[in-house]
């Protein structure tokens, strides 16, 4: 398609004038060239050539693709904003909004701060691909720019050569392939291959050259036989041999683990005819004369590829034993096969509708094009993740399934009906309850194959995706949508618990006759959150709402003094009158207006630790049992409570606390939990983890040994940070 020979502006314009005739359009391109020439004056490329030569070559490649005048003008101007002292406002004023928008879309994102070059490149690619989803001309300009840069890569340092070649092979060649522009795709791949693996490149080149004369003779002989056959049936056709590109040979050798001699379609013939019917007729005559190899026939006319490619492919064995790949297509199919979307975008000066009509028609045929912008919503501002999504879900997609209405959906290998549903629409995925594949109801974890017709069954009553779908789906797009669904649910639950915590705090303040507005001030609450091992106001309110922290402890810190528990029973007040009795410190570290003979123990039901708000309960025959103030076993007691408190001079002791952890089940969960306990310097007396009935969630029960409430809160906060852990709670029996 494109010559690597350097052309002048006049030679470029000679090509332009073959299909652009209007004077105003010729003038637009000429003015764009003069602007680029003026602003690039004094700038030179690594080759030593004036920089304007690069702009001309980009414009020339675009003219060979038969793009419109505004696209060519933008191609000539594509570097002036980035490399010269020209603003987008000036481009808009001189050439209009359309040209300025195209120039802006292919201009690098500027001097923002990035962690490394990979993140910078990913951000640039993301900008280009999202712009491409709105206007495909953006990527045509970028491909023309990259093609000329690759042709002149020999002037770069070896390190730079490999870096640019790798980026081209990973990003630009795949997108050229997806757009069906095989001329540019093949050249980009071969040029990249040459710089990334010189030894293998020249080895295959030598093998191809060595067999060239022999191959050419075999191909010409086969062409003569097929020509005679078609002439006998009076069919219109063109026929010629087709050479295999070096990188595609290397890729087949590598992926199929075959030697050079084993690559079947090194001998290839293409037949171009005038109608779809003639394509099938020719195929019938060839199959009647030569033996086709089973499993090697593909009908891309009836079922085009995702890049609009159409052709019949068959591999046959000639009478002399040689194997040939035969491609049969019409003239229009051949044009699309070589230039893909560019052939569809061919500029026609008198066409009504302009850019919007073309873009709409292309989106109708290339259903995946919108995915470039849709996938951006999946990953927010993470450009690296965005490029990873494209790589897996679009560039590597090679399973092609259809909706019942014939819309083709491209998916990665191993994809399931759930992946299919999410590519149709997010809400379809969320409400999926079943799927039929080729008319048969099959499980949702069934692996799809190319050609499958998939119908998704949905239900408005469906509560949403199941968490085990994350383990089933193959595409990153579906996985992200499912995770987003559960994250949204988690956020909604958390917000409700935060609101509940605020209401509980307000109710408790009112009970204590404390000013609600003063003690619920967000800054005031945040000032005491750290002392309870919480990072923010929201974290603390959430903990109150789910009863992970003692509400009295929060209020005590807010008012900076502890509130005594009232003693309602007059008889108990007389027994333990603090004015008449001396305080005693028990072995538990509790101070109480006590009687030497009375036993004091910590309640096993709530396992209080130093720092917890506590209350004493007078038992019948078992002395004083010390509970946490919020323990449900004593919270409604009125008559048998007594004020107790932790001894300020308490010697360091350890206390057992029972915890329960709810999480998603995964490998190494228990190992991670035990590691966190160890890192927090807590003891582990007992641990038991079981998978719940849903086979997705897990419940872990454990007994830990801590020094005080602060130590416990730190441990619980760190346990909550473990991946897949949802809640960590103290057990009250």
Secondary structure, DSSP 8 states (H G I E B T S, - for coil): ----S---HHHHHHHHTTT---HHHHHHHHHHHHHHHHHTTT-B-TTSSBTHHHHHHHHHHHHHTT--HHHHHHHHTTTHHHHSS--HHHHHHHH-HHHHHHHHHHS---S---SSHHHHHHHHHHHHHHHHHH-THHHHHHHHHHHHHHHTGGGS-HHHHHHHHHHIIIIIHHHHHHTT-HHHHHHHHHHHHHHH-HHHHHHHHHHHHHTHHHHHHHHHHHHHHHHHHHHHTT---EEEEE---HHHHHHHHHHTT--GGG-GGGSEEEEEES-HHHHHHHHHHHHHHSEE-TT--EETTTS--TT----EEEEEE-TTS-EEEEEEEEHHHHHHHHHHHHHHT---TT-SSHHHHHHHHHHHH-GGGGHHHHHHHHSTT-HHHHHHHHIIIIIT--EEEE-TT--EEEE-TT-BHHHHHHHH-HHHHHTEEEEEETTEEE-TT-B--TT-BEEEEE-TT-----TTHHHH---HHHHHHHHHHHHHHHHHHHHHHHHHHHHHHHHHHHHTT--HHHHT-HHHHHHHHGGGT-SSHHHHHHHHHTT-S-HHHHHHHHHTS--------HHHHHHT-TTTS-EEE-TTSEEEE--TTS-EEE-TTT---TTS-EEEEE-SSS-EEEEETT-TTTTT--SSEE-EEE-TT-----EEEEEEEEEE--TTHHHHHHHHHHHTT-EEEEEEEEE-TTSSEEEEEEEEEESSHHHHHHHHHHHHTSTTEEEEEE---
